[in-house]
Amino acid sequence: MLTTSVKERSGRVDMAPLSADDRTQLPRLVAGLYATVQELESVFPGRHFTLDGHLVGSLAEVVAAHVYGLELLPSSTPCHDARCTGTGQNVQVKGTQRKRIALYDEPDHLIVLQIGPRGVREVYNGPGAPVWSAAGAMAKNGQRGISVPRLLSLASEVPIEKRIAAIRPMDTW
């Protein structure tokens, strides 16, 4: 169902249905999405912001690059998305709008960002090995899943010296 207006209630964001008259706005709204994608791709060359799962992942990558001072690797580089300019460490960046992520391989370092209507928050920032060990069994698609609550629990055990320090506040992206 197409939605347009947002109503906030007890921490949740609910969308009100579009009326039949509002549905005539669909072509303009979709064109706006594609224009935004083109603009994002021109600002961040080499990153693809396709209107599917890549959008959230690419947003997470460019936010992480800005906040943590990461150098983005070419798209589709196996396992890692970036390199820390301060330490040279390889970093995989995962973004989610939901309550879980999936991994194909064990990264050297992992940063997980949760993206939503209120902004972005860091879920995990630390070595990849503990997350890989805690992730579920390999699924048919070759991925191992792990929940955001489990990531938050693991994050609480990461010593500060094992995290990549933010060079900018999360709200400046």
N, C-alpha and C positions, 0 to 999 in steps of 0.2 A: 504494500500500500504506500502510495506517495504521501510524504508528510512535509509540513512546512513550519508550523509554529512550535516553539519549545516552551514547556511548562516545567518548572522545577518543583519537586515535591519530595520532601524527606531525603535529600541527597541523591535522588534519581532524576534523570532527565527524560521526560516523556514527550513524544511528538504527537501533535494533533493531526488528524487526517486532512489532506487537501480536499477542498470542495471541487465539484465538477468544473466550476469557472477557473479555479486556481490551476487545474491540470493543463490548461492551455499554456501555462508558464513553463512546462516541461522542456520544450526545445531550447528555450533561452537558458534555463538552469543547467541543462546538460552541456550546452555550448560554453557556459561559464566554467564548468568543471574542466573541460578540455583546454580552455584558455589558461586556466590556472596551472594545469599540467605543463603546458608549453612554457609558461613563464618560469615555473620551478626548474624545468630542464635547461632553460637558458641561463639561469642563475647558478645552477650546479651541473656543469657539463659532465657527461659521463654517467650521470645518475638517471634512472628511468622511473618516472612517477606514474606508471600506468594505473588505470582505475581498477585495480584488483589488489591482491595482497602486497604487491610491490610498492604501492603507495605508502602504506604504513611503515614498511621496512626502510624505504628510502628516506622518509621523513625522520625516522629514528636515526639513521646514519648521519644525515646532515646536522641534526640537532646535536648528536654526540660529538661530531667533528668540531662544532662551534663551542660547545660547553667544555669539552675535555682537551681541546687542542690536538685532535687526531688528523692525520693525513689519510684521506680516503683512497683505498686501492681501486683499481678498475672494477667495474661491475662484474659480477659472476666469478670473482677470484675465489678459488676453493677455500672453504672454512672461515677465512678472515675477511673483514670488510675494510679494515683500517689499520694504521700503524700509529702508535703513540709517538709524537714528535719529541717528547722529553726522554723516553726510555728506550725507544725502538721496539717496544713490545707489540706483537701482533694482537689485534683485537677483533672479536666478532661482536657486532651490534645487533640486537634483536629488539623489535618493536612489537607491541601488542595493544589492541584496544580491548581485549578480553581478559581472561583469567589464566592463560597458559601460553607457552612458547614451545617450539619444537627445534631440535638440533639434529643435524646430519652427522656431525663429527665433534670431537673434543677440541674446543678452542684453547689457545694459550691463555687468553684473557677474555672475559665476557662482560659486556654492559647490556643490561635489559632496561628498556624504557617503556613505560605505560603511557599511551597517548589517549587523551579524551577531551571532552568539551571544556574542561577546566584547565587544560594545559598538559604538561609532561611531568612525570615523576620518575626518579630513579628507583628501580626495583632491585637490581643487583649490579654490583661493580666489584669484580674480583677474579681470581683464577678460575679457569674453565673446568678444571679437573673435578672439584667437588660437585658442580652442577651435573656434569656428565655422569658421575658415579650415582647421583641421586635420581637421575632421569629414569623414566619408565623403560620397558622393553622396546626393542626395535619394532616399529610398525611395518606393515607391508610396503609403505612408501619410503622406507629407509630412514625414518625420523624417530627420534626418541623425545617424548613430551615430558614437560614438567610444569606444575602449576605456579601461579604468581605467589600464593601463600607459602609454598615450599621455598621458592626463590627468596622471599623476604626473610624466612627463617635462616636460610643459608647465608644471606647477606649480613645478618646480625653477628655471624661468627667470623667474618672477614676482618682481619686487623687493618687499621687505617693505612699502614705502610704497604699493604697488598692491593690497595685501591688506586685507580688513576685519579689524581686530584683534578677537580674542576678548576678551570682557569677563568670561567665566567659563570654567573648565576644561571640556573636552569630557566629562569623567566626572561632571559634576554634574547632568546632565539627568535 
